[in-house]
């Protein structure tokens, strides 16, 4: 188990997929069954170069090694930045954009590192107590429980990608997801989207794609203040 080296300042618990390793040793607090519960340390735990690069990418929105080198100027070069951006990606501070594999944007970790994660994003990544998590069923009754639960909006997206589509059909038609978004997450806007989806008469994988698309777009907006770039 990785060990922490400093106390967290102004941080909060978030849930992320279990692909972190000890390159993030200062950030790992404890391991859950399916997710890593993480607390990110203060900005002082990141190097000067990391902060400079992350801040510039945040200003640009996204950046390739070439565009970042132009933005930063000397002594940064595209060749050096190419390897450095890959390192920051391994540290989960950056992700490649879907539209341009050579371009990078900040992850939530990256936003936290430079102190600009929006307050609105906390509802995306903050871990809910178990009693407020969304529990996936395929019908009424304890025997219909899929043994899958989502404890944040980002967690919901991941589980919606894997759960039996019959569960999604069941919950959409009952309005359960819309109610959870409104009453638990406090996201009336996303709740309205799920209410509209309720009348769409979609089923199976088509419904799954629509659900994950809605959630993905909402996560992007809450985290970055804009739709996906």
C-alpha positions, -999 to +999 in steps of 0.1 A: +000+000+000+013+034-009+018+058+020+010+095+024+037+120+031+017+150+041-017+161+053-043+171+028-053+208+028-088+216+017-094+183-001-123+160-004-128+123-011-134+113-047-139+080-065-117+070-095-113+038-115-086+015-100-057+022-124-037+044-101-004+031-090+024+042-067+035+070-090+007+088-072+019+075-039+013+109-021-024+108-031-036+073-023-054+071+010-072+037+009-084+011-015-121+002-018-134-030-034-138-014-068-125+021-066-097+040-050-108+066-025-084+094-031-075+126-013-053+151-033-027+170-014-020+207-016-004+225-046+029+225-028+032+187-034+035+193-072+067+205-089+071+240-103+073+226-139+041+206-133+022+236-122+035+258-150+026+232-177-008+224-162-017+261-158-008+268-194-029+239-207-058+250-186-056+285-202-054+269-237-082+244-230-062+217-247-026+215-260-003+195-282+035+195-275+039+220-303+012+244-292+023+242-256+059+249-265+048+280-284+027+291-255+054+285-229+084+297-249+121+290-240+134+268-225+105+245-232+107+225-265+081+204-282+104+174-281+109+177-243+072+184-237+061+154-257+078+130-232+068+152-202+031+153-212+031+115-214+045+114-178+018+137-166-008+115-183+007+085-164+002+105-132-034+111-142-030+148-143-037+149-181-059+130-206-057+129-243-087+144-261-109+121-281-109+143-311-071+147-313-049+120-298-019+143-299-037+169-277-040+168-239-064+184-214-065+185-176-081+157-156-099+165-124-066+157-107-049+183-129-076+209-120-071+201-083-034+204-086-036+241-098-066+248-075-092+254-102-116+225-099-150+241-099-173+237-069-199+222-093-175+194-101-176+181-065-210+165-071-194+146-100-165+130-081-174+133-043-183+099-028-218+097-014-225+077+018-238+042+010-274+049+018-275+077-008-258+057-036-278+046-066-285+009-065-293-009-098-322-033-099-338-051-129-372-052-111-390-049-078-376-070-049-343-078-033-337-108-057-337-083-086-306-064-072-277-065-097-251-061-069-240-028-085-243+006-070-230+041-080-218+065-053-211+095-075-220+108-109-188+096-124-193+063-108-228+061-122-214+066-157-190+037-152-216+014-138-242+023-165-216+011-191-216-023-175-249-030-158-276-052-175-295-029-199-327-043-184-318-024-152-315+008-171-348+003-187-364-005-154-350+027-137-356+051-166-393+041-169-398+045-132-381+078-131-356+066-105-325+081-121-341+115-125-352+114-089-317+105-077-301+133-098-325+159-084-329+148-048-295+134-040-271+150-064-290+183-064-288+184-102-322+195-115-308+201-151-296+165-155-329+153-138-349+170-166-328+153-192-336+119-177-373+129-175-372+135-213-354+102-218-383+085-200-406+093-229-381+083-256-391+046-258-355+036-261-343+001-251-312-020-247-279-008-259-295+023-276-308+034-242-274+027-226-257+049-252-281+077-246-277+075-208-239+075-209-240+103-234-261+125-212-240+118-181-207+123-200-218+156-213-230+167-179-197+157-163-178+176-189-198+207-183-196+206-145-159+198-146-147+221-173-175+246-177-180+236-213-190+207-235-163+183-246-135+197-268 
